[in-house]
Amino acid sequence: MNTLIVYTHPNPVSFNHAILKNICAGLEKAGHNVRIKDLYKENFDPVLHAKDLADLHQGNIPERIHKEQIDLLWADSLIFIYPLWWFDRPAMLKGWFDLVLTNGLAFEYSDKGVRGLLKHKKALVIITAGGSKQYFVDTDALQLIHRPVTDGTLSFCGIRDVSHRIYYDIANLSNTERADILQESLDLGETFAD
Ligand SMILES: Cc1cc2nc3c(=O)[nH]c(=O)nc-3n(C[C@H](O)[C@H](O)[C@H](O)COP(=O)(O)O)c2cc1C
């Protein structure tokens, strides 16, 4: 199985990065091919510029978008790892979606409505949050986490097989709790194809 991991965190020694390393180790242990898109490390430009949009409207895919799309099409499965920022994905990741999931490649419009074109892919979304689980339950804010990425973007592109892990209260985790999450990340990587 080919897996593309789109990872978004500016700090290379963050807890998110530790999760990335373990997921990767699990996937590789299980014999999967892995490509990592580390958006901050690659200094990815997340802005869909006027020129990009004009080119896309004329049916010309800018080289920098084409490069990303090759990796997207290569992948059987997608993993997104990011911290929750204002109840959504970081802007860098939003920009990756803006640029890469283009009309004609990720979805198309027909007389029967929108048709997602990535329906054979599966996805795993891993999110860390500063808020406690209790906070999200009490404020009914869980749907804020799922709606933009899973119910919005991935679903629009036809990806229905989406699983999630949300890790709460990151700043207050004990060492044991952190170790458990990292072990779970390793296991998740290993069993992702099952
Ligand atoms: C710009 C910004 C926005 C944030 N917004 C939220 C939020 O909406 N909800 C939340 O629970 N935590 C929020 N946080 C906290 C982060 O999700 C948390 O610090 C991160 O998941 C911890 O992971 P790390 O140690 O790998 O950075 C925010 C943090 C930043 C920097």
The ligand as an SDF file (V2000), in Angstrom:
LIG
                    3D

 31 33  0  0  0  0  0  0  0  0999 V2000
   -2.8240   29.2280   16.6090 C   0  0  0  0  0  0  0  0  0  0  0  0
   -3.3120   28.1990   17.5920 C   0  0  0  0  0  0  0  0  0  0  0  0
   -4.6570   27.9110   17.6540 C   0  0  0  0  0  0  0  0  0  0  0  0
   -5.1350   26.9230   18.5300 C   0  0  0  0  0  0  0  0  0  0  0  0
   -6.4730   26.6350   18.5410 N   0  0  0  0  0  0  0  0  0  0  0  0
   -6.9240   25.6280   19.3330 C   0  0  0  0  0  0  0  0  0  0  0  0
   -8.3070   25.2860   19.3300 C   0  0  0  0  0  0  0  0  0  0  0  0
   -9.1260   25.8630   18.6100 O   0  0  0  0  0  0  0  0  0  0  0  0
   -8.7280   24.3070   20.1640 N   0  0  0  0  0  0  0  0  0  0  0  0
   -7.8550   23.6200   20.9600 C   0  0  0  0  0  0  0  0  0  0  0  0
   -8.2840   22.7170   21.6750 O   0  0  0  0  0  0  0  0  0  0  0  0
   -6.5230   23.8990   20.9550 N   0  0  0  0  0  0  0  0  0  0  0  0
   -6.0470   24.8990   20.1730 C   0  0  0  0  0  0  0  0  0  0  0  0
   -4.7020   25.2010   20.1660 N   0  0  0  0  0  0  0  0  0  0  0  0
   -3.7740   24.3550   20.9580 C   0  0  0  0  0  0  0  0  0  0  0  0
   -3.0690   23.3100   20.0760 C   0  0  0  0  0  0  0  0  0  0  0  0
   -4.0130   22.4750   19.4260 O   0  0  0  0  0  0  0  0  0  0  0  0
   -2.1170   22.4710   20.9150 C   0  0  0  0  0  0  0  0  0  0  0  0
   -1.1590   23.3500   21.4520 O   0  0  0  0  0  0  0  0  0  0  0  0
   -1.4250   21.3940   20.0930 C   0  0  0  0  0  0  0  0  0  0  0  0
   -2.3600   20.4530   19.6420 O   0  0  0  0  0  0  0  0  0  0  0  0
   -0.3740   20.6940   20.9440 C   0  0  0  0  0  0  0  0  0  0  0  0
    0.3910   19.8390   20.1510 O   0  0  0  0  0  0  0  0  0  0  0  0
    1.9960   20.0510   20.0240 P   0  0  0  0  0  0  0  0  0  0  0  0
    2.5390   19.9020   21.3980 O   0  0  0  0  0  0  0  0  0  0  0  0
    2.4890   18.9900   19.0740 O   0  0  0  0  0  0  0  0  0  0  0  0
    2.1730   21.4730   19.4840 O   0  0  0  0  0  0  0  0  0  0  0  0
   -4.2120   26.2060   19.3430 C   0  0  0  0  0  0  0  0  0  0  0  0
   -2.8510   26.5280   19.2870 C   0  0  0  0  0  0  0  0  0  0  0  0
   -2.3910   27.4930   18.4150 C   0  0  0  0  0  0  0  0  0  0  0  0
   -0.9080   27.8020   18.3620 C   0  0  0  0  0  0  0  0  0  0  0  0
  1  2  1  0
  2  3  1  0
  2 30  2  0
  3  4  2  0
  4  5  1  0
  4 28  1  0
  5  6  2  0
  6  7  1  0
  6 13  1  0
  7  8  2  0
  7  9  1  0
  9 10  1  0
 10 11  2  0
 10 12  1  0
 12 13  2  0
 13 14  1  0
 14 15  1  0
 14 28  1  0
 15 16  1  0
 16 17  1  0
 16 18  1  0
 18 19  1  0
 18 20  1  0
 20 21  1  0
 20 22  1  0
 22 23  1  0
 23 24  1  0
 24 25  2  0
 24 26  1  0
 24 27  1  0
 28 29  2  0
 29 30  1  0
 30 31  1  0
M  END
$$$$
